[in-house]
C-alpha cells in the first residue's frame, strides 16, 4: 500500500517539475530542490522496491531531470523561464517541444499505472 502511494507521489512530483519548468512559478532554488526530491524518491523506490514496468516512462523523465541537475550546477545570470528569455523563436519552440514530449511521456506512465495497478 505504501509503495502505491510512493508511485503516485513520484508521478505528481514529476508533473509539478514539468509544470514549473518553463515558468517562474517558483524560484530556481525551489525548482532545484523539487527536482532533487523527486529524483531521489525515484532512486529510493527503485532500490527498495525494484523498478515497476508502468513507471518506466516516469523513470525516463526523472533521468532527464537528473541530467539537468548535473548540467545546471552553476547559477545562471540570465532569466530562467522560457517566456522571459531573449532566445530566438526557434530555440523557444524547441524547448517547448521538449516540455510537451516530456509531459506526454509522463502521461503514458500515468495511464500505465491506472491500467496495471500494483497488486499487494
Buried (B, 14 or more C-beta within 10 A) or exposed (E): EEEBEBBEBBBEBBBBBBEBBBEBEBEEEEBBEBBEBBBEBBEEBBEEEEEBEBBEBBBBBBEBBBEBEEEBEEEEEEEBEBEEBEEEEEEBEEBEEEBEEBBEBBBBBBEBBEEEEBEE
